[in-house]
Amino acid sequence: MSIKHLGFKVAAAALLLLSASSSSYAVDSASAEFATGNKTQMARFAAQWDWQNKWWQSNGTHIGGYWDLSIAEWHGNRYNNTDNQSQDLVDIGLTPVFRFQRDDKKGFYGEAGIGVHLMSQVYNNNDRHFSTAFQFGDHVGTGYVFANGLDLGIRLQHFSNGGIKQPNGGVNFAVVRAAYHF
């Protein structure tokens, strides 16, 4: 692991810890996600802050949401489109997520979010090449929140720079997610 990667990880972890330690901005939940796509695996850890708003409240349901601050490690198995070459990078993201859920926030839900991500280097794996380290990440997902606060879900996630600069290959991931609401 390079000094640049280590510094990036330490800075991101410090940001998460500082955010979590402030009582007025207490973390509402934490999550771990694992994903795969385009011969790349991803592990992501995040903290979430719930919004207090309840939009379109009707029949015991509403649209709410949360802020998601994450740090992820990507491991590509085909760097520069070459077998047996790998690429590791770190991704820090901030995403506002809208969630259609019951008023008690338990049971099934559907969600969608579009956020910003900064990567420690430009992704180049399996004939997919980003031209910038800045990317947008959007996702759609569904899941179930149990009475004890455990939240299990799945997502489809897409990363691209939104056409800021070419090439804009983009990459897609299938994601499994486990979260716990405090």
Buried (B, 14 or more C-beta within 10 A) or exposed (E): EEEEBEEBBEEBEEBBEEBBEEEEEEBBBBBEBBBEBBBBBBEBBBBBBBBEEEEEEEEEBBBBBBBBBBBBBBBBBBBEEEEEEEBBBBBBBBBEBBBBBBEEBBBEBBBBBBBEBBBBBBBBBBEBBBBBBBBBBBBEBEBEBEEEEEBEBEBBBBBBBEEEEEEBBBBBBEBBBBBEBE
